Amino acid sequence: QVHLVESGGGLVQAGGSLRLSCAASGSIFSIKAMGWYRQAPGKQRELVATITSGGSTNYADSVKGRFTTTRDNAKNTVYLQMNSLKPEDTAVYYCNAVVLPSMSSGVLEVWGRGTLVTVSS
């Protein structure tokens, strides 16, 4: 099994910053991609940012220029640095990983339980 554990959420004022972390553990041969999604109350889950094992990134238009995702492949950890936060960034942020548990297994998509980010105006 593979587990993802997020940390770093909390309450912040508009214009402030937060850094989320997500560590993967368990049976991991390699991690193809990691990323962040979010779900605001009453809305569907949406992509925030993704990063491949090679470091290529992709961001939602709404966070470009404000959020940065990085990863430490040696630690199987992905980070999301969130700057200039806005009230509309309030959501539960979920970590996602596309994992190869072993060299002979198929790809596995794994989700964390989420961490709440609240941005006050």
Sequence and secondary structure as in RCSB ss.txt:
>XXXX:A:sequence
QVHLVESGGGLVQAGGSLRLSCAASGSIFSIKAMGWYRQAPGKQRELVATITSGGSTNYADSVKGRFTTTRDNAK
NTVYLQMNSLKPEDTAVYYCNAVVLPSMSSGVLEVWGRGTLVTVSS
>XXXX:A:secstr
 EEEEEE  EEEETT  EEEEEEEEES SEEEEEEEEEE TTS  EEEEEEETT  EEE TTTTTTEEEEEEGGG
TEEEEEE S  GGG EEEEEEEEEESSTTS  EEEE   EEEEEE 
